[in-house]
C-alpha cells in the first residue's frame, strides 16, 4: 500500500507547515521545495485513492453498484 491514512495526514500537515513558511518568503529554494512536495503528495494521494477503490471494487459482490457509488462520491453527487 502506498501510504496509510495516518501517514497521509502527517504529510498533509507537513505541506501546510511548508506553506506557512513559504507564503511570505522570498526564498526561491524554499518555494521550489514546497511546489515539489505538493506535486509528490498529489501523486501519492491519487495512487492511494486508486488502490482503495480497486480494493473496494474487488471485494464487492455488486461491482457495478460499487463503481457508481465511487463515481458519485468523487463527483460530489449524492
Secondary structure, DSSP 8 states (H G I E B T S, - for coil): ----HHHHHHHHHHHHHHHHHHTT---HHHHHHHHHHHHHHHHHHHHHHHHHHHHHHHH-SSHHHHHHHHHHHHHT--
